[in-house]
Amino acid sequence: MTRLMGVVNVTPDSFSDGGLYLDPEAAIAHGRELAAAGAEILDVGGESTRPGAEAVSEEEELRRVVPVIRGLRELDCELSVDTSKAPVAAAALDAGAAIVNDVTALRADPGMAALCAERGATVVLMHMLGEPRTMQDDPRYEDVVAEVRAFLAERLEAALAAGIAEERIWLDPGIGFGKTAEHNMELLRRLGELRELGRPLAIGTSRKSFIGRLDGSAAGERLGGTIASSVLAAVEGAAVLRVHDVAEVRQALTVATAILG
């Protein structure tokens, strides 16, 4: 079955749960709840990457993330750090993380690729048009799937050249990161073309704005759209789903898997 990556946002400004788990103990408790609900991976992030988000200092990101990873490392699930800063990734790996989820696909920090290679970390390479502050201003593509595929192929080659083992590389098309609702849906329809790159696909549609564009729902009202898009992504071959609502998506996947055989 597709693996679930539960979202643990240790931030004041994430788009759907900003501030809820800013306290380390609250974030640790939330991570434990997600693991109990069926998350096999927990993705801990200390810097929001929502559209328009402001950057966070390395010191602040370390202060938010490291205690939470330490507090979750006794759980029977893999830990991921959602960061594009090599020092934060290094501290998170020291604290017990095994995965580096980099929304810049190793482009933001020149030391990130070497660090991940040296430490044997699994790396998630994501496509993003521009940066969080500007990515949704006016995203344009001739063919979004072809362009995202070409970008991911190039970043895969760069990661391999840096010494990261191929079996430790996952790819993420970056749903909502510099894409319109139609771009996001086209990527989800054509995930098979991205699977041709030969690496596991990590997909994050959870509570994202394209769902609201379709039905007017607010971030906290998008569970149905999250389930629909997640199940369809799994059917199209997604290896990992990054979600906030682990129990509900797990149940949907269990039922869909049983029906489809």
Phi, psi and omega in degrees: 000150174305138181275147179254130175253112180278140184269124175239094182269113178259063189220155176271351193223019175295154194292331184243339182221026181302129177089344183292327186234032181292326175290130183305319181295323177294319179294320179296316178298319179296317178300319178295322177296318179295320178295318179296331180280351176122007176290129176267345178224142172242127183253108186259123181231140180245007178222120181294139174243024176293159177306130179085001184294146177269152180291155178243144180292155177303317182297317180292319180297318176300316182298325181283318194272314190299314179299327181290316178297318177300321183287344182254355192288346178279351180288156179271059175207160179283148178248137180238144173249128180266094183206157174242011180254124182299318179298324178292317178299318181298314180295322179293319177296320176300324184280346177133358177287155178235351185233138173247115181258100188251109182293345178263003179056044176073017183265337189282323185237117183298344179268354188292315184297314180297320178300311183296323178295312183297322185270354180068029181284148166285141185235133173256118181259118185246146174273132173217134177271113181079222180224166184307324183293334187235354195296335182259011183299309179194067185292132181225142177217150168285313177215102189300321183290315179297320182288320177294319179299316180296319178297312182295324177297318180294318180290327174299314179297321179296319179295317178297318180296332179280355177100009176281128183295139184302322182290354179254018182243126172247156181239143182225120181289352175073056177303125178086357181258085182079043179216147171280172177303318180293321175301314180300315182292324178295319176298317181293324178295328190244035179300333179303326180290331177279329176297336179297344177288346171087009179240154179301141178260129173256128186235132178234101176252356193303118174061017188283162192293336180298330176295315178295329177296332182279325186227006177079009184284149174280169186304323181277003183243023190247025181297316180300314179294325176297315180296313182300311183291326180291315179297317179295323177296319178297318178299326179277002172109011177299134180272330183223135174244124179266113189223155173273321188259078190295312185300317183291318179290323177301314179298316180298318179293321180298315180291315180298319179297318180295319181292317184280348177077000000 
